Amino acid sequence: MTFSLHYAAHSEVGRVRKNNQDAAYASPTMLLVADGMGGAAAGDLASAVAATEAAASDTSVPAERMLDHMAGIIARANATLHDLVTADPLLDGMGTTFCGAAFSGEQLGLAHIGDSRCYRWRAHTLTQLTHDHSWVQALIDEGRLTPEQAAVHPHRSLILKVLNGHSTMEADYEVLDVEESDRYLFCSDGLSGMLDDSAIAAALAVPDLDEAVARLAREANDAGGHDNITLVLADVVAQDDALALATPLLVGSAVERQIPDVEDLAAEYAASLYPPVEPPQDDPRDHDDTEQARYAPLDHQPRRWPGVLAAVLAVALLLGGAGWSVVSYAQSRYFIAETDGTVGIYNGLPGSLLGWELSELVELTATQVDDLPSFYRRAVTNTIGVDSLTDAHDTADRLARLADNCIQLRAERENRPPPTPSPTPTPSGLSTSQPNYPTYLAPVTPTGAEEADPEAC
């Protein structure tokens, strides 16, 4: 049986943010939410790229091709982000979630990366269909946090996987069978982070689609509205030719942020590095006598001020240029460092310049510094410099494997049985009837050779 989608889309800034870095797209054959990140590094541009690519590629495809179709959209959006960052390195650090699905009339082809979510409301039961690619979700999966603790964790917004122009991104894909009367919600964490499952379920139980959308947005704002609020809501209904021809909806940053041409962007960036030289002023001697009198210095005017002013301006320009050079260079660098006992990836340089921090945390891994071998523990504490975000991910992955190995080795040491007691020899001349007091070996510790090994635990 073939079905149609009755859909609505909504995106707003919320009560705290200054601009909207979310985007959404909805049509008879596709539903999508993208949540941009990167702040000054253009998160709104990243989400606009994802939603615009989805809209440009949207077409009806058979069920067996839906996942390939979604993978192609993600790959093209990711390639565009890569081209934009290459043209303007100041954009490095931007990224976006991608939570969307193609609709064949009988199934949804779901594609997901990041912490935006897809929920299904079926038979008065709410089901979360996506799994967050976030740091706190990784801790939940490992049993180190409860969902209740994760909801208030200070680093709950840190994402482990994101669409950011790098080739290392990997999305999750799944085909879902739909049923008539299903209701599907795609949303950014500005909604799911503000409302618990019971509140979302209560809103989705409202029969009218537009009223349900309005209630979800209103309650997210009432809960604080700390982030942009974006959602797409769609009902699965009996096949309807009118709905199949409904106008697609594009909302949020996708209609507020223009995606620049890559060549123009590269030219603007190059121009910012080498600003044009101002043309020389007209020579006063080219003017008539009256004009020459206006420009001629008076005999009694002190002549030292122009020189002093020029010197001050030269120093200011020198300092400003040096500062700009340092900041520009810092934005192109990455390093690994400890953050609250955890391995973190930073963009920039360690330290500060004239009170300004030269780095910012871009990702927090799930690797605990104390789990690392002592050599690497000291290295992370002292910071590990890398050339790119890709290299940072590779280094973080290696550290994670080293930590996992140490955790296993330390567990094996702890589970070793205690050594057999060694009886104390009886000195000559003493009665053997006296008790022998056993002595025990010290706990097992790494040998000197192991300590010399950088990967020793």
N, C-alpha and C positions, 0 to 999 in steps of 0.2 A: 504494500500500500504506500502511496506517495503522499507526502505532507507538504505544507507551506509554513513559513515563518511569519509571525506577526511580531514586529520588533519596535524597540524604542532605544534611544541613546541619550546620555546626559553627561556633561563634563563641566566642572567649575573649579575655581581657584581654592575654595574653602575659606576658612576664617583667619589663617595664619600666613600662608604663602603669599608672595608678591606677584607671582606669575604662574600660569598653568603649564606644567611640564607633562601633562597627560594628553593622550589622544585616543580617539575611538572611531571605529567604522562599523556600520551595520548595513546589510543589504539582504535581498532574498536568498543569496547564496553564500554569505560570509558574515561572521561576527568577530570583532577584535577589540581588545583594549591594550594600550601600550603606555607604560609609565616611565617617563624619562628621568634620568638622574645625571648629576654632574654640576648642578648649580650654575656657576659662571661659565662652566665648560659646556653649556648649551644642551642640557637635558631635554629642553623643549624641542630643539632641532632633531635630536635622536628619535623621540617619539613621533614627531611629524614625519620623519623619513619612513618609519615602519608603517604608519597608518596610510600614508600616501602611496607607498608601494603596494599595500594590500588593495587599496581602491583601484589603482591602475591595472593590477593583475587579476582583479575579480572577474570570474567567468564561471559558467556552469560546467562542472567536470563530473565524469562518472565516479561512482564510489571507489573503484579500485585505483583511481588516480589522485584521490584527495590528499593523501599524505605527501605524495611527490609534489603536488601543486603547492601545498603549504611550505614544504621544504624549499622550493624554488623562491617563494616570496621572501622567506627568511634569509636565504643566501644573497638575494639581490639587495635587500635592505642592508644587510651586513656589509656588502661590497660598497654600497654608497657611503656608509659611515666611514669605511676605510679610506675611500677617496677624499672625503671631506677632511679627515684628520691629516692625511698626507698633504693636502693643499694648504691647510692651516694648522700647524702643530699645536697651537693654543687650544684647539678643540679636543685634544687628546685627554681622555678621562670621561667624556660623555658616553652615555649608554642608555639602553632602554629595555624594559621587559617586553615580552611578546606573548600574549595569551589570546589565541584566536582559533577559529574553526571554519572549515569549508562545509557547506551543506549540500548534500546530493538529493534531498527529498526523502531519504530513508535513513541516512546516517550522517553523523558529524565526524569530520576528520580533524581532530584536536592537535594543535601544536602549542608548546608551552616552554618558555624559558624565563626565569626570574621568580618574583613572588606575587605577581598578579594572579588572580584565581578564576576558576570556572566552577560554579555550583549548579547542581540539578535539583529541582523541586519536583518530585514525583510522588503521587499518592500520599500527600501530606508529610513527606519525608525529605529532609535536606541532606544532600550528599556533596562533599567537596571532591571534585573530579581531578584536580591537579595537586601536585606535591610541590611545596615551596622550595625553591633553590636558595635558601637563606641560611645564615650562620646558626640562628636559633633553632631552625628546623633540623639542621644536622645534629645539634646537641640533643634535641628531642629524640631523634632516631637512635642516638647512642645511649639513651636513657639518662642523660646528665641534666636534663631540664624537663619539667612538666609543661604542658601547653599553657597552664595558668601562669607559670613563671616566665615563659617565653613572651606572653602577651604584654608584660611590663618590663622586659629586659632592656637595658639602655642601648644595646646594640642590635635590637630586633630589626632595624631597617637595613642591615648589612647583607648584601646579596653575594652569593658565591658564583652564580652563573648569570651572564647578562649578554645582550646583543650589543657589542661595542666596536665592531670593525676588526676584531682579531679572529684568526682562524681557529682558535681553540674552543670557540663556543659550540655547545651541543644542546639541542633542544630535545624535549620529550614529545613523542608522537603516539597517538592512540585513536582508534576508530570506535565510535560509540553508536549503538543502535538507539533510535529515538522512538518514542511512543506519543500518540496523540494526547494532548493535555500536559505534556512535559513543559516545564518552564526552565530556561537556562539563563544564568546570571554570569556575565563576565565583568570583573571589577578590578580596580587598582587597590593597593593597600590603604589608600585614603578612605576606603569604605570598609574593607574587611578588617583593618587594624583598629577601627573605631567601634565596630559592632560585633558582638559575639554571635554564635550560630543561632541562638534562640531569637535574637532580634531580627536577624536576616530572614529566618524562617517565617516569623510573624508577618514581616513585610511582604514576602513572596506569596503568602496565603491570601493577600488582597486580590480579588478577582480582576479588577480593572488594571490593565498593564501600566498606563500612564500614572495612575494613582500609586501603584506599587513603586514606580521609579521615584516619584516625588517624595514618598515616605522614606525610602532608603536614603536619599540625599539629605532630607531634613534631619533625620535621626543621626546621621554621621556628623552633621554640623552641630547638632545639639550636644553630641558627645565630645565636642572640642574642635572639630574641623581642622585638625593639625596639618593635614596634607591635602593635595588636590583630590577631588572626589570625582571619579569617572566610572560609569557603568553602562553596559549594554544588556538589555533584558529582552528575551524572545520567547514567545509561546509557540509550541508546535500545534498546528491546527490542521483540519482537513484541507486537502489541496484546493487552492483558490487562485484562479487566473489573475484576479486583481492584485492579490498580494505578491504574485510572481513578478508583477510589473511595478511594484512599489519603488519609490525613489530612494536610492541609497542615502545614508546619513553619515557625514563626516564632521566630527566635533573636536573641540579642544585645540591643542597646539597645531594640529594639521590644517586648521583654517586661520590660525593667528600668526604662525611663523612661516615665512617664506624660505624655501630651501634654496640656498645660493647655487649658482653655477660653479662647478669645480674650478674651471679656468679663471673665472672672475675672482673667486676666493683666493686662489694662489697668487694672482696679480696684486690683490689688495694686501696680502700678507707680505709679499716681497717689497711693496711700496712702503709698508710700515717699518721695514728694516732699513730701507735706504730712502728717507724722505727727500723730496726735491729741494735743491738749493734755491733760496729766495733770490730773485733778480736784483741787481744793484739799483739803488735809488738814483734818480736823475741827478746829474751834476748841477749844482746851483749856478755854475757859470753859464749854463744853457738858458737861463732866464734873463729877463730884461733887468734894467738897473733897479727898478722898484723891488722886484723879486730878490735880486742879489742883496739888497739892503736888509730884507727880512731874514735871509739866511746867514748874513755876515755876522761873526761874533763881535760883541762890544769889547773895547779895549780893557774895560775894568772888570769883565766877567772872569771869574776863576776858571782856569782851563783844566784843572786836575779831575773834576767830577766825571767827565766822559770816560777818562781812562780807568778810574776806579770802578765805575758802573760796568764797563766792559769786562774788567777783571772779575767782578762779582758774578756777572752773567756767565762768563767762561767757566768759573768754578762750579756754578750751579748746573750748567749743562754737562760738565764732566761728571759730577756726582750723579746727576739724573741718568746719564747714559750708562754709567757703571752699574747703578742700581737696576736699571732696566735690563742690562745684559745679564746680571746675576739672576734676576727673576725669570727671564726668558730661558736661560740655561737650566734653572732649577725645574721649570715646568716640563722639561724634556727628559728628566732623570727620574729613576725609581730606586727604592731601597727597601730592604727587609729589616724590621726592628720589632722589639717587644712592645706590646700594648696590653696593659693589665694582665700580664702573665701569658699572653697569647701571641702567636706569630702574626704580625700585620704587614700589609703591603702599603707603602707610602709613595706618593708622587712628589718629587722635589728633592731638596737637599736637607740633611739633618741641621738643626740649629735655626737661628734667626738672624735678621739683618735690620738694625735700627728698630728693634722691637717687633718686626714683622716675621712671623713664622714662615720658613721657606718650604714647608711641606704640609701635606694633608693626607690623612688616612683614606685610602680608596677601597681597601678590602681587608676584612679581618678573617683569617682562616680559623679552622677548628683545632689547629695544632697547639698544644700547650708547651711553653718553653721548657718547663721542668721535665717533660717527657723526652727531650732531646739528649743525645750524647753530650758529655760535658764540653767537648771541643766546639760543637755547633751551638750549644747553649751560650757559650761566651761570645761566639761570632754574632749571634742574633742580638745579644745584649749590646754589643759594640756597633751594630748595624752592618748589613751586607749590601753593598752597592751593586746594582744591575743596570743594564743599558736600556731596557724597555719593559713594558708591562708583560709582554710575552715571556721574557727572561725571568721576570719576577714570579710569574705563575709556575714556570718550570722549577725555579729554586724552591718555591713554597711546596710544590708537589714532592720534591726530593726530601725536604725537611719532614713532611708528613710521613713519608715511608720510613725515614730514620726513626721518627718518634714511635711509629707502630712497632718497629722491630725492637726498640728498647723496652716498650711496654711489655712485649711478649717475653723478652729475656729476663726482665726483672721479676715478672710473675713466675717464671720457671725457677729462679733463684729462691724466691720466697717459699715455693712449694717443695723444695728439696727436703728430704727427711733429715732430722738432726743427726750429727755424727755419733758413732758408738762411743760410750764413755771409755776413757783410757784409765785403767787402775794405776794408782800411785805405787811404785815399787816399795817393798818393805825394807827399810835399812837393816843391815846385818846387826844381829844382837837383839832386835826387837821381837816381841812375841807376835806370831802370825795371828793370834786371836784378836789383836787390835783391829778396829775397822779401817778399811781403806777408803779415803775420801776421793771420789772421782774428780777429774778436771775435764772440762769440755773445750773443744776448739772454738775459736772466735767465729762469728758469722762469716759466710762466704763473701769475699770482696774481690773486685777485679784485680788481676795481677798487674805488675809493673808494665809488662808488655801490652796488656789490654789498655792500660791508661795511656800508653804512647800511641795507641791506635785512635785516629780522630773519630771513628765510628763506634768506639767502645762505649758501652753503657754503664 
